[in-house]
Amino acid sequence: MDTATSGTVTVDGRDVSSANEAQLVEYRRADVGFVFQFYNLVPNLTALENVELAAQICPDSLDAEQTLRQVGLGERLGNFPAQLSGGEQQMLVMGRALMSNPKLLMLDEPSMGLAPILIEQIFQIVEDLHKAGTTVLLVEQNAQMALSIATRGYVLETGKITMTGTGQELLHDDNVRKAYLGG
């Protein structure tokens, strides 16, 4: 995890900008789910067992099987991470983050390295979660997909916000189209 050079990020009045890993566990209990670029799955545990780990730190956690069904892994409960595709591993990590029934779900590059069909599935899950009432903070280089589902978007250039608007405004902005959407 990189250290911020300036600014702050607050969630429900709490500064999470300089949170260490132990504090992130506490924030997870406090209705924030995290999906990092690196999956950190336990290889010798099944998909169901990996998600059940989250229940150990979240006393009010959701049902693990139901959560895995929600992210499209209902048929893969007994599979180990190595038996899952990259997209399925990403879905598993999302399921783990959802176990606390977070108010805020933060995702870092969920489409990185995935096949286009899996990217569509991941973004559909993100969109469904948002429609169900979960606030989603998504950092994503696939600007087309991200902006197509975003309520609000921000364009960052070398760590600075250079543009902001609704997802649709940015998707149709000529400067954004030329710089990030291929024309």
N, C-alpha and C positions, 0 to 999 in steps of 0.2 A: 504494500500500500504506500502510495506517495504522500508526502507531507505537503500540505498547502503552503504556498508562499505568501498569500494574502487572502483577506476575506474570511467569511465564516459561513457555515451551513448550520441552520437551526431546524430542529424538528420538535414541534410542540414546546417551543421555548427553550429547548436544550441545545447547546452547542455541540455538534457532532463532528466538527471539523478536525479536531485533533484526537479523536477517540482511538484508544488502543484496542487490541483484540478482546480483552476482557470486558471493556466498556461496550464493545459492539454486541457481545453476548447479552449484556444488560439491556441494550437498546432493542435487541430482538424480542426480549420479553416485553418491551414497552411498545409493541405494535409497529416495529420496523423490520421488514424482511430485506435481506441482501442477496443478490446473485452476482458473484464476482466472475471475472473472465476465466479464472481457473476453478475447476469444479470441486476439487478437494473431496472427492468421494472416497469412502472406505472400500477398497477393492475386494476384501473378503466378506463383505456384507451384501445381502440382496438389496434390490431397489427398495423394497418395503422396509428392511432393517435400516437402510441409510436414512430414510425419511423418519422412521421412528426415533432415531437419535435426536432429532429436533424436539420431539415431544418431551425428552428428558430435561430440557432447559426451559420449556414452555408448559407450565402446569395446566393451562387452559387450552392446550393445543387441539387441533382438529383431528378427525379420524384419518389415519395414514392411508388406508386403502381408498377412501373416498377422495382424498387429496390427489393421490396418484391417478385416479380415474379422471379427475378434473383436468389434469395436464396431459391426458392421452396415454397413460401408461398402465391402465387397468389390467391389461393382458400380460404385463411384464413384471409383476410383483416379485416373482421368485428369481429373476435374472440378476446376475452380478454385473457391476458397471462395465467390465470388459466385454460382456455379451450384448451391450447396448451400442447403438450408433452414436455419433457425436450429438446429433439432434436429440436423441432419446436421453443421453446423459444431461444435456441442457434442460430438458423437461424434468428430469429427476431433481436437478439442483433447484429448479423453480418450485417443484413440489415441496422440497425441504424448506425453502424460504417461506412458503405459504402455510406451513404447519402452525404458526403462531397467529394465523388469521390477521395479518398486518394491515394497518390503515395505510401504510406507505410501503410500497415495494420498489426497491432501487435495483436496477439492472445495468450491468456494465457490459456492453458489446455482446448481447445474447445471440447475435447471428454470426459471430466470427467463426470462419472456417466451416460453415454448414452449407449443405446443398440447397439450391433454391427452393425445393419443395418443403424442406424442413424449416427454412427461414419463414415461409408462409405459415406453417403450423405454429411456430414460436410466436409470430406476431399476432396470429389469431387468438392464441391463449392470452397474450398481453391485452389485446383489445377486449376480450371477454371479461377479464379480471377488472379492467377499468369500468366497463359497463355495469358490473356487479357492485361497484362502489369502492374499489381499491384505488387509491391514488398511486400512480406509477411515475417514477422518475427514471427515464431511459437515456443512457448515453450510448449512441449508436452511429457508426460511420455509414450505414446504409440509409442515407438521407431520404431517399424516395419512400422506402417502407416506413421509416420512423415518422416522417411528416404526414404520411397518408393516414395515420391513426392518431396523431398528436392533437391534443386540445390546444397546447401552447408549445412553441418551439424557440430554441435559441441557437444561433450560429456562433460557434467559438472559433477564433483564429488565434493561435499561439497563446491560449489561455485567457483570452479576452472576449467578452460578448460583443459581437459586431452587429448583430441583427436580432430582432425578436418580433414575434407575431404569432398569430394562430398557425396551426400546422398547414392549413389550406393557403393562407396568405404567403407563407414562406415557400410552399410547394410551387406556387404560381409566380413568384417573384423572379424577374428576369436575371438579376444578379446571382441569386441562389441557383437558378437553373443552369446558368453558364458555368459557375464555379463548382457545383456539387452534383448536378443531375445530368451532366453530359449534353447541355445545349438548351 
